């Protein structure tokens, strides 16, 4: 019996793998208009609207009914499925999947404890394990053990969207803008946490590079870089600055636009990297 990997639409994966997943969408609302994430609103359209909108869009979790529809289709095909969702600390999507899965003995649900490409590298790894023949229970247990090995690091270009979302004060955002502050963030215990701050893009890149090197990359497992906004220029600048990390270790770097949930709060210009930490003996 085949094991399929199911994700919600906030789980960002490399383009070449996208069609291999079953994706359950969240919704994104601009003003009074609601869109289905990744269906009636793609990432380029989302970032165009984000830059034009005076207020932040609202994102809503995937519903139990949406998951049940996907589960039913797998059941009818005689397939089993492992669901990987955005961290339950930031969204009710995991709980929606758990509620829906109660009626489907062929489905297991894993909280990634991460977001965007952090969840994405776990999903890509799950795909690899399933393709190698790992069965449902073993795969579920394995993913739960390995999810805390994932490191997500990101630098933001602007504080404006954190201000709009009420996560920092107007005073802090103004001062940060004057000083050209670029925060560097990570995920810890399923939540976003501040790792440090740098003045200017070059120093922010250096701080991000140092954080990546400190954690150590397992190059035998999935690795993914991402960016927010319409242009990937800041990501390409980071890749050039961090060339020493990648050369000789990977043939190419998979890259993707980050999901609407992260884009809403980070704003355009964010740069992120997600990977499995190197195991220590």
C-alpha positions in Angstrom: 0.0 0.0 0.0 1.5 3.4 -1.0 2.1 6.0 1.6 1.3 9.5 0.4 2.6 12.7 2.0 0.0 15.4 2.7 0.8 19.0 3.6 -1.0 22.2 4.2 -0.4 25.1 1.8 2.0 26.9 4.2 4.5 24.1 3.8 7.0 25.3 1.2 8.9 22.8 -0.9 11.2 23.0 -3.9 9.3 23.4 -7.2 10.4 20.0 -8.6 8.7 18.1 -5.7 5.5 20.2 -5.5 3.4 17.8 -7.6 4.3 14.8 -5.5 2.4 16.1 -2.4 -1.3 16.3 -1.6 -1.8 19.9 -0.5 -4.7 21.1 1.7 -5.1 24.9 1.4 -5.5 27.6 4.0 -7.4 30.8 3.1 -6.1 34.3 2.7 -8.4 37.4 3.0 -7.6 40.9 1.7 -10.3 43.2 2.9 -13.6 41.5 2.2 -12.2 39.2 -0.5 -11.3 35.6 0.5 -8.8 33.6 -1.6 -7.9 29.9 -1.5 -4.1 29.8 -0.8 -2.3 28.4 -3.8 -5.5 27.8 -5.8 -7.2 31.2 -6.4 -4.2 33.2 -5.2 -0.6 32.2 -6.2 2.5 33.6 -4.5 3.2 36.3 -7.0 -0.3 37.6 -6.8 -0.2 37.4 -3.0 3.0 39.6 -2.8 1.6 42.1 -5.3 -1.5 42.5 -3.2 0.6 42.6 0.0 2.7 45.5 -1.2 -0.4 47.4 -2.3 -2.6 46.8 0.7 -2.6 49.4 3.6 -3.5 46.7 6.1 -2.3 43.1 6.6 -4.3 40.3 5.1 -5.8 37.7 7.4 -4.9 34.0 7.1 -7.3 31.2 8.3 -6.4 27.6 9.1 -7.3 24.7 6.9 -10.6 23.2 8.0 -11.3 19.6 9.1 -13.6 19.3 6.1 -10.8 20.2 3.7 -8.6 17.6 5.2 -11.4 15.0 5.3 -11.9 15.5 1.5 -8.2 14.8 0.8 -8.2 11.8 3.2 -11.3 10.3 1.6 -9.8 10.5 -1.9 -6.7 8.6 -0.6 -8.9 6.0 1.1 -10.8 5.4 -2.1 -7.5 4.7 -3.9 -6.4 2.3 -1.2 -3.6 4.6 -0.1 -2.3 5.6 3.3 -1.1 9.1 4.2 1.1 11.0 6.6 0.1 14.7 7.1 2.8 17.3 7.9 1.4 20.6 9.1 2.6 24.0 10.1 3.5 24.2 13.8 0.5 23.9 16.1 1.9 26.8 18.2 1.0 29.3 15.4 -2.0 27.7 13.6 -5.0 25.5 14.3 -4.3 23.6 11.1 -2.7 20.7 12.9 -5.7 20.3 15.1 -8.0 20.4 12.1 -6.0 17.6 10.5 -6.2 15.5 13.8 -10.0 16.0 14.0 -10.4 14.9 10.4 -8.1 11.9 10.8 -10.2 10.4 13.6 -12.4 8.9 10.9 -9.6 7.6 8.7 -7.5 4.7 10.1 -5.2 5.1 7.0 -4.0 8.6 8.1 -1.4 9.8 10.6 -0.7 13.5 11.4 2.6 15.0 12.3 3.1 18.5 13.7 6.3 19.8 12.0 6.9 22.3 14.9 8.1 24.6 12.1 6.9 26.9 9.4 7.4 27.4 5.6 10.6 25.8 4.4 11.3 24.5 7.9 8.2 22.3 7.5 9.1 21.9 3.8 12.4 20.1 4.4 10.6 17.7 6.7 8.0 17.0 4.0 10.7 16.4 1.4 12.5 14.1 3.8 9.2 12.2 4.4 8.8 11.8 0.6 12.3 10.3 0.4 11.6 7.9 3.2 8.2 6.8 1.7 9.9 6.3 -1.7 12.4 3.9 0.0 9.5 1.8 1.3 9.1 3.0 4.9 5.7 2.0 6.1 3.1 4.2 7.8 3.8 3.7 11.5 7.5 3.6 11.1 7.5 6.7 8.9 5.3 8.6 11.4 7.5 7.7 14.4 10.7 8.5 12.4 9.5 12.0 11.4 8.5 12.8 15.0 12.0 11.9 16.1 13.7 13.9 13.4 11.6 17.0 13.3 13.6 18.7 16.1 16.8 18.2 14.0 15.6 20.9 11.6 17.0 24.4 11.7 15.1 27.3 10.2 16.9 30.7 10.1 15.8 33.9 8.5 16.7 37.6 8.2 14.1 40.3 7.7 14.6 43.3 5.5 11.9 45.5 7.1 10.2 45.9 10.5 7.1 47.5 8.9 5.1 44.3 8.7 5.8 43.3 12.3 4.5 46.8 13.2 1.4 46.3 11.1 0.7 43.0 12.7 1.1 44.5 16.2 4.1 42.4 17.0 6.3 45.4 17.7 5.5 49.0 18.6 5.5 51.9 16.1 8.3 53.4 18.1 10.4 50.3 17.8 9.7 50.0 14.1 10.6 53.7 13.6 13.8 53.4 15.5 14.7 50.2 13.7 14.1 51.9 10.3 16.3 54.8 11.2 19.1 52.5 12.4 18.6 50.1 9.4 18.0 47.2 11.8 17.6 43.8 10.2 16.3 41.1 12.7 17.5 37.5 12.4 14.9 34.9 13.6 14.7 31.2 14.1 12.2 28.6 15.3 12.4 27.2 18.8 9.9 24.7 20.3 7.5 25.4 17.5 7.5 29.2 17.8 9.4 32.1 16.2 12.2 33.5 18.3 14.6 36.4 17.9 18.2 35.3 17.3 19.9 38.6 16.9 19.8 42.0 15.1 22.2 43.6 12.7 22.6 47.1 11.1 22.3 46.8 7.4 21.9 44.0 4.9 25.5 43.0 4.7 25.8 42.5 8.5 22.5 40.7 8.6 23.8 38.3 5.9 26.9 37.8 8.0 24.9 37.0 11.1 22.7 34.6 9.2 25.9 32.9 7.8 27.4 32.6 11.3 24.1 31.0 12.6 24.1 28.5 9.8 27.7 27.5 10.3 27.2 27.2 14.1 24.3 24.8 13.7 26.1 22.7 11.0 24.3 21.3 7.9 23.7 17.6 7.2 24.1 17.8 3.4 22.8 14.3 2.9 19.3 15.5 3.8 17.0 18.1 2.2 18.1 21.7 2.2 16.0 24.6 1.0 16.4 28.4 0.7 13.6 30.9 0.4 12.6 34.5 0.0 9.6 36.8 0.4 8.4 39.4 -2.1 8.3 39.6 -5.8 12.1 39.6 -6.3 14.7 37.1 -5.2 17.6 39.6 -5.5 18.3 39.7 -1.7 18.4 35.9 -1.6 20.9 35.8 -4.5 23.0 38.4 -2.6 23.0 36.1 0.5 23.9 33.1 -1.6 26.9 35.0 -3.0 28.0 36.1 0.5 27.7 32.6 1.8 29.3 30.8 -1.1 31.9 29.1 1.2 29.1 27.2 2.9 27.7 25.6 -0.2 30.7 25.1 -2.6 31.8 21.5 -2.7 28.8 20.3 -0.6 25.9 20.7 -3.0 25.5 20.7 -6.8 22.7 23.2 -6.7 20.6 25.1 -4.1 16.8 24.6 -4.2 15.0 27.9 -3.8 11.4 29.0 -3.4 9.1 31.9 -2.5 7.9 31.7 1.0 4.2 31.1 1.9 1.6 33.8 2.5 1.6 33.2 6.3 5.3 34.0 6.6 5.1 36.8 4.0 2.3 38.5 5.9 4.3 39.0 9.0 7.9 39.2 7.5 7.1 41.5 4.6 9.1 41.5 1.3 12.8 41.0 1.3 13.2 38.3 3.9 15.7 35.6 3.3 15.6 32.1 4.9 17.4 28.8 5.0 16.2 25.5 6.3 18.2 22.3 6.8 18.8 19.3 9.0 21.5 19.8 11.6 24.5 17.6 11.4 24.3 14.8 13.9 26.9 14.8 16.7 28.6 11.7 17.8 
